[in-house]
Structure formats: C-alpha cells, structure tokens
Amino acid sequence: QVQLVEYGGGLVQAGGSLRLSCAASGPTLSVYAMGWFRQAPGKEREFVAAISWIGGTTHLADSVKDRFTISRDYVKNIMYLQMNSLTPDVPAVYYCAAGGSTRREYSSHVYEYDYWGQGTQVTVSS
C-alpha cells in the first residue's frame, strides 16, 4: 500500500503563508493522481487541490485558486501545497490523498482516492 505522511501544518496569522508537504512511500508507480482535501469540525471533507502525479497538471478549487499552489517532486515522491493569504476560517485538518485504481489523473472526489494521510491541522488566527 502507498503510505502518505503530511508535514507543515500549524498556527499562522491571517494573511500569512504555510507550505504543506506530503511524503509518499511504497508502490508510488501505481499512483495517477494526488490531492489535498480539508475538513473542518462537523463538516464534510472538501476538495482543495489535485495534481496529476506523472504529468504535473494541476487543479484547484475556486475558493483557493488565487492563493494556493499545488506542486510535486516526482523523483522525491513529495507533494506540496503552498498556501498564501490565509484567511481566519474555521480550523481544518488538511489531508493528503493518492489515487490510482480509477486511473484518472485528476479528481475532486473523496471516493476516487485510495490512500490517505493522517492529516495535519491548520489554524489561522485573526
């Protein structure tokens, strides 16, 4: 199985930046797409960004596309989420996800990802 570990969460002031990292290990050759999702308490997990693992094509949710950037280092098996101009929303846990069983290079749907990290907390203070 592919293992995913997120790094880089924490507390940041409104308007600040954070960079999340997701390190993948295991049979990563089976991965077609990777993505970031976030989940606030009592809410459903929502799509933030996705990247085609091989080609590098990126997709971002409308709510973040002007502020966030997703990228990956294919050789090191690491995916990044650069978050700028953060707003003091409800704290959320950010999850890294990897998918391959559908052979789709992009998805914004939770159910199309096969592997998930443990999540990293992001809190933005006002």
DSSP file with accessible surface (Angstrom, degrees, kcal/mol):
  #  RESIDUE AA STRUCTURE BP1 BP2  ACC     N-H-->O    O-->H-N    N-H-->O    O-->H-N    TCO  KAPPA ALPHA  PHI   PSI    X-CA   Y-CA   Z-CA
    1    1 A Q              0   0  167      0, 0.0     2,-0.4     0, 0.0    27,-0.1   0.000 360.0 360.0 360.0 150.4    0.0    0.0    0.0
    2    2 A V        -     0   0    7     24,-0.2     2,-0.4    25,-0.2    24,-0.2  -0.629 360.0-151.6 -77.9 132.2    1.0    3.6   -0.6
    3    3 A Q  E     -A   25   0A  94     22,-2.6    22,-2.2    -2,-0.4     2,-0.4  -0.899   9.4-165.1-106.5 139.5    1.8    5.4    2.7
    4    4 A L  E     -A   24   0A  11     -2,-0.4   114,-0.5   112,-0.4     2,-0.4  -0.983   7.0-175.8-127.1 134.0    1.3    9.2    3.0
    5    5 A V  E     -A   23   0A  52     18,-1.9    18,-2.8    -2,-0.4     2,-0.3  -0.990  12.9-150.4-131.7 125.4    2.6   11.5    5.7
    6    6 A E  E     +A   22   0A   6     -2,-0.4     2,-0.3    16,-0.2    16,-0.2  -0.682  15.9 179.8 -94.4 148.7    1.7   15.2    5.8
    7    7 A Y  E     +A   21   0A 131     14,-2.8    14,-2.6    -2,-0.3   113,-0.1  -0.951  47.5  51.0-137.6 156.8    4.0   17.8    7.3
    8    8 A G        +     0   0   39     -2,-0.3    11,-0.3     1,-0.2    -1,-0.1   0.401  61.7 135.0 104.9  -1.9    3.9   21.6    7.8
    9    9 A G        +     0   0   29     12,-0.1     2,-0.3     9,-0.1    -1,-0.2  -0.173  24.1 110.9 -71.0 172.7    0.6   22.4    9.5
   10   10 A G  E     -d  122   0B  30    111,-1.1   113,-2.7   110,-0.1     2,-0.5  -0.989  64.6 -42.2 158.5-162.4    0.4   24.8   12.4
   11   11 A L  E     +d  123   0B 125     -2,-0.3     2,-0.3   111,-0.2   113,-0.2  -0.868  53.0 168.0-104.2 131.8   -0.9   28.1   13.5
   12   12 A V  E     -d  124   0B  21    111,-2.5   113,-2.6    -2,-0.5     2,-0.1  -0.980  33.7-109.6-141.1 151.4   -0.5   31.1   11.3
   13   13 A Q  E >   -d  125   0B 147     -2,-0.3     3,-2.4   111,-0.2    73,-0.2  -0.469  49.7 -84.0 -78.4 154.1   -1.8   34.7   11.4
   14   14 A A  T 3  S+     0   0   45    111,-2.6    73,-0.2     1,-0.3    -1,-0.1  -0.269 119.1  26.9 -56.0 137.0   -4.4   35.8    8.8
   15   15 A G  T 3  S+     0   0   54     71,-3.7    70,-0.6     1,-0.3    -1,-0.3   0.276 101.5 113.6  89.9 -10.5   -2.6   36.9    5.7
   16   16 A G    <   -     0   0   23     -3,-2.4    70,-2.3    70,-0.3     2,-0.3  -0.094  59.4-118.6 -85.2-172.8    0.3   34.6    6.3
   17   17 A S        -     0   0   61     67,-0.2     2,-0.3    68,-0.2    67,-0.2  -0.910  20.6-177.5-130.1 153.8    1.5   31.6    4.5
   18   18 A L  E     - B   0  83A  32     65,-2.2    65,-3.4    -2,-0.3     2,-0.5  -0.982  14.7-148.3-143.7 149.5    2.1   27.9    5.1
   19   19 A R  E     - B   0  82A 130     -2,-0.3     2,-0.3   -11,-0.3    63,-0.2  -0.979  13.0-160.2-120.6 120.4    3.5   25.2    3.0
   20   20 A L  E     - B   0  81A   0     61,-2.7    61,-2.4    -2,-0.5     2,-0.4  -0.744   6.0-161.3 -93.8 144.8    2.2   21.7    3.5
   21   21 A S  E     -AB   7  80A  22    -14,-2.6   -14,-2.8    -2,-0.3     2,-0.4  -0.937   7.3-163.0-123.3 149.7    4.2   18.7    2.3
   22   22 A a  E     -AB   6  79A   0     57,-2.6    57,-2.5    -2,-0.4     2,-0.5  -0.958   7.9-158.4-134.2 114.2    3.1   15.1    1.7
   23   23 A A  E     -AB   5  78A  31    -18,-2.8   -18,-1.9    -2,-0.4     2,-0.4  -0.829   9.5-159.2 -96.0 126.6    5.7   12.4    1.5
   24   24 A A  E     +A    4   0A  10     53,-3.0     2,-0.3    -2,-0.5   -20,-0.2  -0.841  13.8 172.7-106.8 142.2    4.6    9.2   -0.3
   25   25 A S  E     +A    3   0A  57    -22,-2.2   -22,-2.6    -2,-0.4    52,-0.0  -0.939  40.1  41.3-141.0 165.7    6.2    5.8    0.1
   26   26 A G  S    S-     0   0   45     -2,-0.3     2,-2.6   -24,-0.2     3,-0.2  -0.681 113.6  -3.1  95.7-153.8    5.5    2.3   -1.1
   27   27 A P  S >  S+     0   0   67      0, 0.0     3,-1.9     0, 0.0   -25,-0.2  -0.324  70.4 158.2 -75.9  68.6    4.3    1.4   -4.6
   28   28 A T  G >   +     0   0   16     -2,-2.6     3,-1.8     1,-0.3   -26,-0.0   0.655  59.7  78.2 -71.1 -14.0    4.0    5.0   -5.9
   29   29 A L  G 3  S+     0   0  148      1,-0.3    -1,-0.3    -3,-0.2    -3,-0.0   0.710  88.2  60.6 -64.7 -17.2    4.2    3.8   -9.5
   30   30 A S  G <  S+     0   0   50     -3,-1.9     2,-0.4     2,-0.0    -1,-0.3   0.516  84.4 103.2 -84.8  -4.1    0.6    2.9   -9.1
   31   31 A V    <   +     0   0    4     -3,-1.8    69,-0.3     1,-0.2     3,-0.1  -0.643  34.9 165.8 -86.9 132.5   -0.4    6.5   -8.4
   32   32 A Y        +     0   0   58     67,-2.9    21,-2.3    -2,-0.4    22,-0.6   0.711  68.0  20.8-107.2 -37.1   -2.1    8.6  -11.0
   33   33 A A  E     -FE  52  99B   3     66,-2.1    66,-3.1    19,-0.2    -1,-0.3  -0.976  57.0-168.8-136.3 148.5   -3.4   11.5   -9.0
   34   34 A M  E     +FE  51  98B   1     17,-2.4    17,-3.1    -2,-0.4     2,-0.3  -0.975  16.5 173.7-133.0 151.9   -2.7   13.1   -5.7
   35   35 A G  E     -FE  50  97B   0     62,-2.5    62,-2.5    -2,-0.3     2,-0.4  -0.945  28.2-125.5-151.5 168.5   -4.7   15.7   -4.0
   36   36 A W  E     +FE  49  96B   0     13,-3.3    12,-2.5    -2,-0.3    13,-1.8  -0.979  26.9 175.8-118.4 135.2   -5.3   17.8   -0.9
   37   37 A F  E     -FE  47  95B   1     58,-2.6    58,-3.3    -2,-0.4     2,-0.3  -0.896  12.0-153.6-128.5 161.6   -8.5   17.9    1.0
   38   38 A R  E     -FE  46  94B  23      8,-2.4     8,-3.3    -2,-0.3     2,-0.4  -0.981   3.8-164.2-138.1 153.0   -9.5   19.7    4.1
   39   39 A Q  E     - E   0  93B  58     54,-2.2    54,-2.6    -2,-0.3     6,-0.2  -0.974   3.5-160.3-141.5 121.5  -12.1   19.0    6.8
   40   40 A A    >   -     0   0   17      4,-0.4     3,-2.3    -2,-0.4    52,-0.2  -0.626  47.7 -74.9 -92.8 157.6  -13.4   21.4    9.4
   41   41 A P  T 3  S+     0   0  102      0, 0.0    -1,-0.1     0, 0.0     3,-0.1  -0.261 118.4   6.2 -55.4 129.4  -15.2   20.1   12.5
   42   42 A G  T 3  S+     0   0   92      1,-0.2     2,-0.3    -3,-0.1    -3,-0.0   0.514 112.4 101.7  77.7   4.2  -18.7   18.9   11.7
   43   43 A K  S <  S-     0   0  132     -3,-2.3    -1,-0.2     1,-0.1     2,-0.1  -0.788  75.7 -99.2-118.9 163.9  -18.3   19.4    8.0
   44   44 A E        -     0   0  175     -2,-0.3    -4,-0.4     1,-0.1     2,-0.3  -0.405  47.0 -93.3 -76.0 157.7  -17.6   17.1    5.1
   45   45 A R        -     0   0   71     -6,-0.2     2,-0.4    -2,-0.1    -6,-0.2  -0.531  49.6-157.3 -70.2 131.3  -14.2   16.7    3.7
   46   46 A E  E     -F   38   0B  91     -8,-3.3    -8,-2.4    -2,-0.3     2,-0.1  -0.881  17.0-106.6-121.2 149.2  -13.8   19.1    0.8
   47   47 A F  E     +F   37   0B  32     -2,-0.4   -10,-0.2    61,-0.3     3,-0.1  -0.413  36.5 165.0 -70.5 137.8  -11.5   19.3   -2.2
   48   48 A V  E     -     0   0B   1    -12,-2.5    13,-2.8     1,-0.4     2,-0.3   0.691  60.9 -23.1-115.6 -53.5   -8.7   21.8   -2.2
   49   49 A A  E     -FG  36  60B   0    -13,-1.8   -13,-3.3    11,-0.2    -1,-0.4  -0.991  50.0-163.8-160.9 155.6   -6.3   20.9   -5.0
   50   50 A A  E     -FG  35  59B   0      9,-2.9     9,-2.5    -2,-0.3     2,-0.4  -0.975   3.2-163.0-144.1 156.7   -5.1   18.0   -7.1
   51   51 A I  E     -FG  34  58B   4    -17,-3.1   -17,-2.4    -2,-0.3     2,-0.5  -0.999  29.0-116.4-142.7 137.2   -2.2   17.2   -9.3
   52   52 A S  E  >  -F   33   0B   1      5,-2.8     4,-2.0    -2,-0.4   -19,-0.2  -0.650  29.1-144.8 -68.1 121.5   -1.5   14.6  -12.0
   53   53 A W  T  4 S+     0   0    2    -21,-2.3    -1,-0.2    -2,-0.5   -20,-0.1   0.868  91.6  28.8 -65.5 -36.5    1.3   12.6  -10.5
   54   54 A I  T  4 S+     0   0   93    -22,-0.6    -1,-0.2     1,-0.1    20,-0.1   0.935 130.6  33.2 -88.0 -52.4    3.1   11.9  -13.7
   55   55 A G  T  4 S-     0   0   57      2,-0.1    -2,-0.2     1,-0.1    -1,-0.1   0.746  93.4-134.2 -81.0 -24.0    2.2   14.9  -15.9
   56   56 A G     <  +     0   0   22     -4,-2.0    -3,-0.1     1,-0.3     2,-0.1   0.554  44.3 158.5  84.7   5.4    2.0   17.5  -13.2
   57   57 A T        -     0   0   81     -6,-0.1    -5,-2.8     1,-0.1     2,-0.3  -0.441  28.4-147.8 -63.6 136.3   -1.2   19.1  -14.4
   58   58 A T  E     -G   51   0B  63     -7,-0.2     2,-0.3    -2,-0.1    -7,-0.2  -0.781  19.7-173.9-114.5 154.9   -2.8   21.0  -11.5
   59   59 A H  E     -G   50   0B  62     -9,-2.5    -9,-2.9    -2,-0.3     2,-0.4  -0.989   7.8-172.4-143.4 134.1   -6.4   21.7  -10.5
   60   60 A L  E     -G   49   0B  42     -2,-0.3   -11,-0.2   -11,-0.2     5,-0.1  -0.959  30.3-104.7-130.0 148.5   -7.5   23.9   -7.6
   61   61 A A    >>  -     0   0   17    -13,-2.8     3,-1.8    -2,-0.4     4,-1.4  -0.364  35.1-116.8 -63.8 148.4  -10.8   24.7   -6.0
   62   62 A D  T 34 S+     0   0  126      1,-0.3     4,-0.3     2,-0.2     3,-0.2   0.836 112.3  62.5 -57.2 -32.8  -12.3   28.0   -7.0
   63   63 A S  T 34 S+     0   0   68      1,-0.2    -1,-0.3     2,-0.1   -15,-0.0   0.682 119.0  22.8 -69.6 -16.6  -12.1   29.2   -3.4
   64   64 A V  T X> S+     0   0    0     -3,-1.8     4,-3.0   -16,-0.2     3,-2.4   0.458  87.8 104.7-126.0  -4.5   -8.3   28.9   -3.3
   65   65 A K  T 3< S+     0   0  111     -4,-1.4    -2,-0.1     1,-0.3    -3,-0.1   0.731  85.2  48.0 -62.8 -22.2   -7.1   29.1   -6.9
   66   66 A D  T 34 S+     0   0  147     -4,-0.3    -1,-0.3     1,-0.1    -2,-0.1   0.540 124.4  29.9 -90.5  -5.2   -5.8   32.6   -6.5
   67   67 A R  T <4 S+     0   0   51     -3,-2.4    17,-1.7     1,-0.1     2,-0.3   0.620 108.7  64.1-126.2 -25.2   -3.9   31.9   -3.2
   68   68 A F  E  <  -C   83   0A   5     -4,-3.0     2,-0.4    15,-0.2    15,-0.2  -0.799  53.8-165.3-109.5 151.1   -2.8   28.3   -3.2
   69   69 A T  E     -C   82   0A  81     13,-2.4    13,-3.2    -2,-0.3     2,-0.4  -1.000   5.0-158.0-133.4 133.5   -0.4   26.4   -5.4
   70   70 A I  E     +C   81   0A   5     -2,-0.4     2,-0.3    11,-0.2    11,-0.2  -0.889  23.7 154.5-109.3 140.8    0.0   22.6   -5.7
   71   71 A S  E     -C   80   0A  51      9,-1.8     9,-3.2    -2,-0.4     2,-0.3  -0.943  21.5-151.5-152.1 171.7    3.2   21.0   -6.9
   72   72 A R  E     -C   79   0A  66     -2,-0.3     2,-0.7     7,-0.3     7,-0.2  -0.997  18.2-138.9-150.9 153.4    5.1   17.8   -6.7
   73   73 A D  E  >> -C   78   0A  47      5,-3.3     5,-1.7    -2,-0.3     4,-1.2  -0.932  20.4-168.5-109.3 102.1    8.6   16.5   -6.8
   74   74 A Y  T  45S+     0   0   89     -2,-0.7    -1,-0.1     1,-0.2     3,-0.1   0.843  84.0  50.5 -64.3 -33.5    8.2   13.3   -8.8
   75   75 A V  T  45S+     0   0  129      1,-0.2    -1,-0.2    -3,-0.1    -2,-0.0   0.917 117.3  38.1 -72.5 -41.9   11.7   12.0   -8.0
   76   76 A K  T  45S-     0   0  142      2,-0.1    -1,-0.2   -53,-0.0    -2,-0.2   0.527 104.8-127.5 -86.8  -6.3   11.4   12.6   -4.3
   77   77 A N  T  <5 +     0   0   40     -4,-1.2   -53,-3.0     1,-0.2     2,-0.4   0.928  62.6 135.6  59.7  45.7    7.8   11.4   -4.1
   78   78 A I  E   < -BC  23  73A  40     -5,-1.7    -5,-3.3   -55,-0.2     2,-0.4  -0.989  38.8-161.6-126.6 137.1    6.7   14.6   -2.3
   79   79 A M  E     -BC  22  72A   0    -57,-2.5   -57,-2.6    -2,-0.4     2,-0.3  -0.899  12.0-158.2-113.7 146.2    3.7   16.8   -3.0
   80   80 A Y  E     -BC  21  71A  34     -9,-3.2    -9,-1.8    -2,-0.4     2,-0.4  -0.898  15.6-162.8-124.7 153.9    3.3   20.3   -1.8
   81   81 A L  E     -BC  20  70A   0    -61,-2.4   -61,-2.7    -2,-0.3     2,-0.6  -0.925  11.6-162.0-133.3 107.7    0.6   22.8   -1.1
   82   82 A Q  E     -BC  19  69A  60    -13,-3.2   -13,-2.4    -2,-0.4     2,-0.6  -0.829   9.9-166.8 -89.4 121.0    1.7   26.4   -0.8
   83   83 A M  E     +BC  18  68A   0    -65,-3.4   -65,-2.2    -2,-0.6     2,-0.3  -0.946   9.6 176.5-115.7 117.2   -1.0   28.4    0.9
   84   84 A N        +     0   0   56    -17,-1.7   -67,-0.2    -2,-0.6   -68,-0.2  -0.778  59.1  21.3-115.9 161.5   -0.7   32.2    0.8
   85   85 A S  S    S-     0   0   68    -70,-0.6    -1,-0.2    -2,-0.3   -68,-0.2   0.908  81.9-162.2  50.3  49.9   -3.0   35.0    2.1
   86   86 A L        -     0   0    7    -70,-2.3   -71,-3.7    -3,-0.2   -70,-0.3  -0.328   3.3-145.1 -68.2 142.8   -4.6   32.6    4.5
   87   87 A T        -     0   0   53    -73,-0.2     2,-2.7    -3,-0.1    37,-0.1  -0.798  25.0-105.4-109.3 152.4   -7.9   33.7    6.0
   88   88 A P        +     0   0   68      0, 0.0    38,-0.1     0, 0.0     2,-0.1  -0.332  62.6 151.9 -78.7  63.4   -9.2   33.0    9.5
   89   89 A D        -     0   0   90     -2,-2.7    35,-0.5     1,-0.2     3,-0.1  -0.240  60.7 -63.6 -77.3 178.4  -11.7   30.3    8.6
   90   90 A V  S    S-     0   0   82      1,-0.1    -1,-0.2    33,-0.1     0, 0.0  -0.400  70.5 -93.5 -59.1 136.4  -12.7   27.6   11.0
   91   91 A P        -     0   0   52      0, 0.0     2,-0.3     0, 0.0    32,-0.2  -0.223  53.1-170.1 -53.2 144.1   -9.6   25.5   11.8
   92   92 A A  E     - H   0 122B   9     30,-2.1    30,-2.9   -52,-0.2     2,-0.5  -0.966  25.7-125.1-139.0 154.2   -9.3   22.5    9.5
   93   93 A V  E     -EH  39 121B  32    -54,-2.6   -54,-2.2    -2,-0.3     2,-0.5  -0.875  27.3-145.2 -96.7 129.0   -7.4   19.3    9.1
   94   94 A Y  E     -EH  38 120B  10     26,-3.1    26,-2.1    -2,-0.5     2,-0.4  -0.855  15.1-162.0 -98.2 129.5   -5.7   19.0    5.7
   95   95 A Y  E     -E   37   0B  40    -58,-3.3   -58,-2.6    -2,-0.5     2,-0.4  -0.903  11.1-144.7-114.9 140.1   -5.4   15.6    4.2
   96   96 A a  E     -E   36   0B   0     -2,-0.4    21,-2.4   -60,-0.2     2,-0.3  -0.790  24.1-172.8 -95.7 141.5   -3.1   14.3    1.5
   97   97 A A  E     -EI  35 116B   0    -62,-2.5   -62,-2.5    -2,-0.4     2,-0.4  -0.979  13.6-162.1-139.2 150.6   -4.6   11.7   -0.8
   98   98 A A  E     -EI  34 115B   0     17,-2.3    17,-2.4    -2,-0.3    16,-1.6  -0.992   9.4-171.9-133.0 140.2   -3.4    9.4   -3.6
   99   99 A G  E     +E   33   0B   2    -66,-3.1   -67,-2.9    -2,-0.4   -66,-2.1  -0.963  26.3 139.3-133.8 150.0   -5.4    7.6   -6.2
  100  100 A G    >   +     0   0   11     -2,-0.3     3,-1.1   -69,-0.3    -1,-0.1   0.409  56.2  84.1-155.9 -24.9   -4.7    5.0   -8.8
  101  101 A S  T 3  S+     0   0   85      1,-0.3    12,-0.1     2,-0.1   -70,-0.0   0.824  98.3  45.1 -65.1 -28.7   -7.4    2.4   -9.0
  102  102 A T  T 3  S-     0   0   58     10,-0.3    -1,-0.3     2,-0.1     3,-0.1   0.599 100.4-136.6 -86.4 -13.0   -9.5    4.6  -11.3
  103  103 A R    <   +     0   0  174     -3,-1.1     2,-0.4     1,-0.2    -2,-0.1   0.677  55.6 142.6  61.8  20.0   -6.5    5.5  -13.5
  104  104 A R        -     0   0  108      8,-0.2    -1,-0.2     1,-0.1   -72,-0.2  -0.741  48.1-150.3 -89.1 140.6   -7.8    9.1  -13.5
  105  105 A E  S    S+     0   0   96     -2,-0.4     2,-0.3     1,-0.2   -71,-0.3   0.474  80.4  27.5 -89.1  -2.3   -5.1   11.7  -13.3
  106  106 A Y        +     0   0   71    -73,-0.1     2,-0.3   -54,-0.1    -1,-0.2  -0.970  61.6 160.4-155.6 141.9   -7.4   14.2  -11.6
  107  107 A S        -     0   0    4     -2,-0.3   -56,-0.1   -73,-0.1   -48,-0.1  -0.938  26.6-165.5-160.2 144.7  -10.3   14.0   -9.3
  108  108 A S        +     0   0   39     -2,-0.3     2,-0.5   -61,-0.1   -61,-0.3   0.252  67.2 101.4-105.9   9.7  -12.0   16.3   -6.8
  109  109 A H    >   -     0   0   80      1,-0.1     3,-1.6   -63,-0.1     4,-0.2  -0.831  65.9-145.8-103.7 129.9  -14.0   13.5   -5.3
  110  110 A V  G >  S+     0   0   57     -2,-0.5     3,-1.8     1,-0.3    -1,-0.1   0.896  98.1  59.9 -54.4 -42.2  -13.0   11.9   -2.0
  111  111 A Y  G 3  S+     0   0  176      1,-0.3    -1,-0.3    -3,-0.1    -3,-0.0   0.599  94.7  63.4 -71.7  -8.4  -14.2    8.4   -3.1
  112  112 A E  G <  S+     0   0   26     -3,-1.6     2,-0.4   -13,-0.0   -10,-0.3   0.376  86.9  85.6 -96.7   6.7  -11.8    8.3   -6.1
  113  113 A Y    <   -     0   0   12     -3,-1.8   -14,-0.3    -4,-0.2     3,-0.1  -0.892  56.2-167.7-107.3 139.5   -8.8    8.4   -3.9
  114  114 A D        +     0   0   61    -16,-1.6     2,-0.4    -2,-0.4   -15,-0.2   0.732  67.6  41.6 -96.6 -29.6   -7.4    5.1   -2.5
  115  115 A Y  E     -I   98   0B  57    -17,-2.4   -17,-2.3  -112,-0.0     2,-0.3  -0.965  61.3-170.8-128.8 146.1   -4.9    6.2    0.2
  116  116 A W  E     -I   97   0B  76     -2,-0.4  -112,-0.4   -19,-0.2   -19,-0.2  -0.969  16.9-131.8-136.5 145.9   -5.0    9.0    2.8
  117  117 A G        -     0   0    9    -21,-2.4  -112,-0.2    -2,-0.3     3,-0.1  -0.268  36.3-102.9 -83.0 179.3   -2.6   10.5    5.2
  118  118 A Q        -     0   0  115   -114,-0.5  -113,-0.1     1,-0.1   -23,-0.1   0.632  63.2-117.4 -81.8 -12.9   -3.3   11.1    8.8
  119  119 A G        -     0   0   13    -23,-0.1     2,-0.4     1,-0.1   -24,-0.2   0.097  15.8-123.8  93.9 152.7   -3.9   14.8    8.3
  120  120 A T  E     - H   0  94B  24    -26,-2.1   -26,-3.1  -113,-0.1     2,-0.3  -1.000  24.4-120.2-136.4 136.1   -2.3   17.9    9.6
  121  121 A Q  E     - H   0  93B  88     -2,-0.4  -111,-1.1   -28,-0.2     2,-0.5  -0.528  23.7-170.0 -80.6 135.0   -4.0   20.7   11.5
  122  122 A V  E     +dH  10  92B   5    -30,-2.9   -30,-2.1    -2,-0.3     2,-0.4  -0.992   5.9 179.2-125.0 123.9   -4.1   24.2   10.1
  123  123 A T  E     -d   11   0B  42   -113,-2.7  -111,-2.5    -2,-0.5     2,-0.5  -0.993  10.3-162.7-126.4 129.3   -5.3   27.1   12.2
  124  124 A V  E     -d   12   0B  18    -35,-0.5     2,-0.3    -2,-0.4  -111,-0.2  -0.950  11.5-152.7-114.1 120.3   -5.4   30.7   11.0
  125  125 A S  E      d   13   0B  40   -113,-2.6  -111,-2.6    -2,-0.5   -36,-0.1  -0.651 360.0 360.0 -93.0 148.6   -5.7   33.3   13.7
  126  126 A S              0   0  136     -2,-0.3    -1,-0.1  -113,-0.2   -39,-0.0  -0.365 360.0 360.0 -90.1 360.0   -7.3   36.7   13.1
